[in-house]
Amino acid sequence: MPIMNKCLVALLLFLFGCQHNLSRLSKMDIPEHFENVTIDSLNSGIPFKPCEPSIHINPANKENMVAGVVLNKTLHSFDGGFTWHLNFVESPYGVFGDPVIGADYEGNFYYAHLSDSEGRGRRSSGWIDRIVVQKSIDGGATWNEGSYAGHRPPADQDKHWLAVDPRNNHLYLTWTEFDRYGSVKATDHSRILFSRSIDQGLSWSEAIAINELEGDCLDGDNTTEGAVPCVGPEGQVYVAWSYNEQIYFDRSLDGGRTWLDKDIAAVSQPGGWDFDIPGFGRANGMPVTGCDLSKGPYRGTIYVNYCDQKNGEDDTDVWIIKSTDGGLNWSRPLRVNDDVPGRHQFFTWMAVDPTTGAIYVVFYDRRNHVDSATDVFLAYSFDGGQTFRNIKISEKPFMPSTAVFLGDYNNISAYDGVVRPIWTRLDRNKTSILTAIINF
């Protein structure tokens, strides 16, 4: 057989295999009940109740996963998330919440968090003065002292997230810088910063601002906030954030060295990212950006998942948009939650499985209740975000209370069909962190 014909046959077989895998996923018999596992329920002897969890599956060992929990806790599992071991993490730069867990493709974990170098919280100049990243080379059992990005006093650094390039294990950080957090002065502004590490967290590049429009410092709708980066198939860095009832998008095609001069307005966000949910108070709808790294038919598609109240203050919804041309153009918003109108869905987070391209979205949901009782749902798509199926993954609902802070986000991780959402619940004035065992 001529070489060209052999190549064509191989390509067709490869594409058939990719389509077959997605078709197989779409026809799977998905169970209606998933085992819930409590990861953390420690409420006494600590300054903050468990909340704001993040989780990541080790790409080099799917049985190994790490979770981060406010204020300075990490938990690790080596049996797929059935049992967990708790660490209290320390750093010379301090540890002050906003836990973000990531992992490179060699199996090293990274724990990014806020700083408190003087150990006095809001009373000191060392509070949130940089983004700290600590590394674990043993599956989350121990952590080094860490490095940091964005130390630019007297500015404050907050609301960060982490992404990893699978080709070279470069780390990318984006976050919000406040000239002064909470300032009402018109002369104080917020912006989106970016930094990268090309040595697996040993050092970080000088932080650069990537946004075109600056916001205020009030930590609300008119603040530039919610930057969650992701990596494209050829190492592109993509990120979206919220500002002034709009979600903006930016990209770098050279590993974060240069960015677009003009940000792309991807979608409107009526009512902004800062809205009220009964029992929670503020519940943000900040965007989460993801990209399909699989070898399937939707490879390279960029997705942005977010919440807003365009359908009314009593009807918060979860949405997704996508781009197939590198973020230059975006689809119309697709409603992810498939219930009838009139109930709240909020605190969304998305994971795009880098091996299959499947999209998984986790969120709080009240479709089954007329009061503030809250379930946790998972929506998933095996067709590139064209359709979503919704399933309840929490075993029982919980009743939130504005008297107990439940954090600003939940999280989810997916790798090769292993899916681990993570969320906060409240019972009798005590919070706990749960995951569900989901294996497609």
N, C-alpha and C positions, 0 to 999 in steps of 0.2 A: 504494500500500500504506500503511495507517495507520502512524503513527510507532511505536506500541507493537509492531506486528507486525514492523516493520523491526528494532527493537532486539532482539526475541526471536530473529529469524533470525540477526542478527549475533552474538549471544551463543552460539547453538547452533553456528555455524560456528567461533567462537573455541574453544569447548570441544572440538569435534571435532578441530580442528587440534592442540590440546595433546595429546589422547589419541593422535592419529595419530603425533605425533613420538615419544612414549614407546613406542608399539607398534613403530614403525620401529626405534628403538634396541634393543628387546628381541629383534627378529628379525635383527639384524645378524650377519654372519658375523665373529666375533671371531678374529683370528689367534692362534696358539698360541706365537708367538715375537715378542719385542719387542727392538728394538735398545737395548743398554745403552751409555750414554755416561759416561765418567769425568769428573767435574766438578773434583775436586781430589784430588791424590795427593802433595802436598808434605809430607814428613815430617822433613826436615832443616832446621836453622837456625831452628826455631820451638820455643816452650816446650811446646806440646801437639800431639799428633797430630790429624789431622782427625777430627771426630766431631760428634754432635748437630747434624745439618744441618736447615735449614728452607728452604722454597722458596715462591715466589708468582708467579703469572702476572699480567701487567699487564692489567686489564680493558679498557684503552683500546687495547692492541696485543698480541694473543696471541703474537706472535713474540718479544716482550720478556719475559724472566723473570729473577728475581734469587734467588740462594741465599745463605744465611748459614752459616758453618762456624766451629767453635771454633778459635782463641780470639777473633780479631778480623778474620776474613776475610769479605768478600762477593765473590760472583762474579756476573757478569751476561752475558746472552745476548740477541742480537737476531735470531737465526735459529731460534727455536723450541726451543732447548736442544741443538743439535748442537755448537756451539762456545761456549766460556766465557772470560771475561777476569777476572783476579784482582785484587782490591784488598785492601790492609791498611788497616783503618779506624782512625782515631785520634779521640779526643775529650778535651777538658779534664777530663772526669769519669772518664776511663779506660774501657777496654773489657775485660770479663772474662767472656766466654762466655755461655752460654744464648742463642744467636742466634735471633731471631724476626723473620721478614720478613713485611711486610704491604704492601698497596697500596691507595690510594684509587681512586675511579672517574674521576678526572681523569688518572690515570697516574703519580702520585707514589708513590714507594716509601718505606717506613719500616723502619728496622733498630732493633729494641728489644733491649737487652742489659743485663747486669749491669755494675756500676761498679767502678772501682779508681782513685779520684781521686789517690792518692799513688803509684801504680805499684809498690806493694810487696806486693800480694796479701794473703794472710791475716794478715800481720804488722802491718797498719795499720788504723786506724779507718775509713779511706775505702773499705775493701773491702766490696762489696755493701751500700752504705749508701743506694742509690736505684736506680730503674729508669731507664735512659737511652734516649732515642729520637732517632735521627738520621734526617734526611730527604734523599732524592735526587729532584731534578726532571729528571734526564737519564737515566732508565732504569737507575740503579744504577751509573753510571760514576763519579760523585763524590757525596760526602756532606757535609752541613753539620756543625757542631760538636755540634749536638743540644740537646735540652732534657731535663728529667727530671721524674719523679713519685715521690712517696713518700719524700722525704728526711725521716726522722723519727729522728735519732740519739738514743740509741745502738742502736736496733733495726736488724736486718738484713733486706734485701729480696731475694727469690729467687723463681724458678720462675714467671715471668710469661708472659702471652700477650696478643695484640693482635687487635682486631676493628675493622671499619670499617662505618659506616652508609652504604649506597649512596644514600640520599636526600639527604644533606647533607655527606658525607665527615667526619662526626665520628668521632674515634678513641676506642676504649674499651680500657683496660688492666685486667687483673686479675692478682693475684699473691699469694704468701704472705709475710707479715711474721713474722719470728722476733724475740721479745724479745732473744734471743741465740742465734744459730745453733749447734746442737749442745749446748746447755746441758741438763744433767740435773736442774736445779733444778725442783721442783714449782711454784715461783712464776713460772717463765718459760713463756710460751705462744706459740702460733702462731695466725694468723687470716688470713682472705681480705680483701684490700684491693682497692678499685676507684678509678680516676681516669679522667677524660675530657679530651679536648682538642677544642674547638670551632673552633680556628683552624689546623687541619692541622699540629699538632705544635709550634706556637710556644710554647704554654704549656699547663699541666695544672692541673686542679682539685685542691683539697685532697683527699688520699686519705681514704676512709671505709671502715670495716669493714662487710662485708655478711653475715658469717656469724653464726649464732646460737650455735654451740658452738665453743669454742676447743680447740686441740690442744696437744701438747707441742712441744718444739723439737728432737727427735731425728732429724728427717728420715726418719720411718718411718711405719708403719701408723697410729699415733695422732697424727700431724701433719696439720693441715688443709692439703691440697696438691693440685695438679693443676687449678687453675681455668683453663679455656679458654673465653673468652666468644664469643658469636655474636650476630647481630642478626636480628630478625624483620622481617616485611614492613612493619609500621607503625612500625618503629624500636624495638621492644622489645629489651631487652638480656637475654640468657639466659646462665646459667653454672652449671656443675656442678663438684663437686670431691669428693675422697675423704677420709674420716676414720672411723677405728674400724670398719672392715669394712662401711662404708655409703657410698653415693654420695648427696650432698645437692645439691639444686637451688634456685636463687634466681632472681628475675627483677625487672626494673624496666620499668615501662610509661611512664616519662617521661624516657628518655634517661639513666638512671643517677642521677637526683636522689634518688629514694626506692626502697626495696626492701621485700620481705616482712618482716614482724616475725618470722615463724617459717619456718625453712627447711623445704623439702619433702624427705622421705626418698624418693628416686626408686627405689632398688634396693639390695639387699644385695650386698656384695662379699666373699664368704667367703674368709678368709685375708688380706684387705686388699690394698692396692695394691703392697706391697713384698714380692716373693718372689724365690726363687733359681732361676736357669736354668743348667744345666751349661755351662761355658765363658764365661759372662757374669758370674756372681755375681748381684748385685742387678739385677733387671729389672722396672721398675715397670709397673703396669697402670692408671695414672691415666686418668680419663675425658677424652674430647674431645666438646665440644658443637657441634652444627651445626643449621642451620635451612634449610628449603626456601624460597628467595626467588623461585622461578620462578613463571610464570603457569599451571602445570600443575595437575593434580587434587590434588596433595599439598602445595600451597602452604601455608606456615605450620606444617607438621609439624616438631617438634623431635626431634632424634636425639641420643642419648648413646652413644658407643662406648667400650669399655673391655676389660680383660682380668682374669681371676682364675683361681684354681685350685680352684673348687668341685668339680671332678671329680677332684681328686687332685693331689699335688705333682709327679707325672710326666705330667700332662695339662693344661697351661695352655691356655685357650681364649680366643677373641675373641668378644665379645658386643655386641649393640646393643639398646637400648630406644627407644621413641618415645612422644611425646605429641601428641595432636591438639587439646588444649584449653588450650594455653598453659602446660603444665608442671604442671597441677594433678593430673593422673592419668597413669600410665605403663603401658605394655604389659609383658607378661612378657618376660624376656630371650630373644632369638633368637640362637642360635649361628651366627656368621658363617662360620667355617671349616667346610668340608663333608667333612672327612676322617673316617676311622674313629677312635674314641677311642684314646688312649694316646700321642699325640705332642704336642709343644709348639708353640703359636702365641703370639707375644708381641710387645711393642713395636708396638702398633697405633696408627694415626692415620687420621683420616677427613676427607674433603672432600665437601661437598654442592655440586654444580655450581649456581650461582645462576641460570643461564639455562635448564637442562633439568630440574633437580631430581634428577638421577641421583646416587646415593651411591657413593663410592669409598672403600675401606678397604685400607690397605697394612699388612703385618705380616711379621715373620720367621716361617719355617715349617720344621718338621722332619718332615713327613709322609712324605717319601721316604727317610728315613735312620734308622738304628738307633743312630747315634752323635751327636756334637755338630755334624755338618755342617748348615749352615743355608742355606736358600733364602729368596727374597723372593717373596711372593704378593700379588696384588691380588684383592680381592673387590668385586663391583659389583652394584648393584640398580637396576633401572629401574621398579620397582613400589612405590615408597615404603617400602622396607625389609621387604617381605613375604617375598622370596626373594633369595638371593645366589648368584652364580656365582663360582667361584674359578679363577684362572689364575696360573701361575708366570710371573713377569716378570724374574727374574734369569737371566742366561745360564748361570751356573755357581754351585755352592754355595761357601761358605767355611767354614773352621774357626776359631771364636773361641778366645780364650785369656783366662783371668782375669788374666793378667799385663799385658794391654793394655786400657786403658779404651776402650770403644766408645760411651760416652755414655749418656744417659738417654732419648733419643727419636729417631725418624725423623719424616718429614713427607710431606705430599702436597698438591698444589694442583690445582684443576680449574676450567675456565672454558670454556663453550660447546663442550664435547666435547674440548677439549685437556686432557689429564691428565698431570701430571708428579709421580710419586713421587720420593722422595729417601731414600737410606739409606747406612749405613756398612758397609764390609766390611773384612776383615783378610786379608792375604797376606804370609807371611814376616815377621811382626812389624811390617808397615807397614799403616796404614789408608788407605782411599780413600773418596771420596764419589761415588756413582753416581746417575744417573737413568735412566729408561726412556722411550723415545719412544712415547707412546700417544695416538692421535688417533681418537676415535670419530666 
